[in-house]
Amino acid sequence: MELKLAITADLHWGINDSGDASTRQLIADLAEQPPDVLILAGDVGAGEDFERCLQLFASLPCRKALVPGNHDIWVSSDDRRGDSWKVYSEYLPRLCAQYGFHYLDHGPLILPEADLALAGSINWYDYSWADDPNWVKPEDWEERLRDMRFTRGRHNDRRFVRWHFTDHSFTAHVVETLERHLIEALHQVSKAIVITHHPAFEGIKYPEVLPPNLDQMMWRAFSGNRSLERVLEKHAERIALIFSGHTHKARDNNFCGIPGHNIGGDYGWKRLLTVSWPARSIETKEFRA
């Protein structure tokens, strides 16, 4: 059976007017020719904007799924929803169920009519992408990692992601969970598509700047991890495609024979990929208000 899958990321609802107008254009385009499945690859909207964004898709007549992004689990010190773990594990899944979205971090979406599954995760970072023997780390490297301190400013995750995990322990948790879901899915169907928020493999992270500067190495540290790459390699023969978001930079690359795509799109404009299955052809559209 043929399916049309529509995938977007980084809608960041509520950030600015041009971005919200571009998201409305994207939704209007989907409504004209609805896909069989819509997938959001994270950073839907911080705080109450997560729910506001899901509401926009209420009338779209198709199956829907998503993975959350790091912005989606930001909390304030006195957040009524709880800490970031409670938001990730309870609050967001409850909203997804309310608005008809399958929460991929809690389990794969099986599409038996297409012999296909969608397996997904927020994914996370453990600084392993910054382990480069050709780059000399500054003396304050460990301090910078701890504080997420760039040459100018800090990563907002250090301010707004609040929970009992370290970056290493949460990375281990989500990678183990995604592999378990992938194995579960591949017991039921022949192929899976993997969707993550943080890039699933290094070839679709931020574009390279050579030689790398300090801030680029910091972004490497906070973008992904080697352990998920090992999982992808182990199951490569049965993973058909990989899609990620987070970087706001469109990139196409290949990992162990698997075509991978970073969706792109930014705060002020949005990008939509439409996949024809089983042909695996991809159509790209951009929306700029």
Order of alpha helices (4+ residues) and beta strands (2+ residues): beta-alpha-beta-alpha-beta-alpha-beta-beta-beta-alpha-alpha-alpha-beta-alpha-alpha-beta-beta-beta-beta-beta
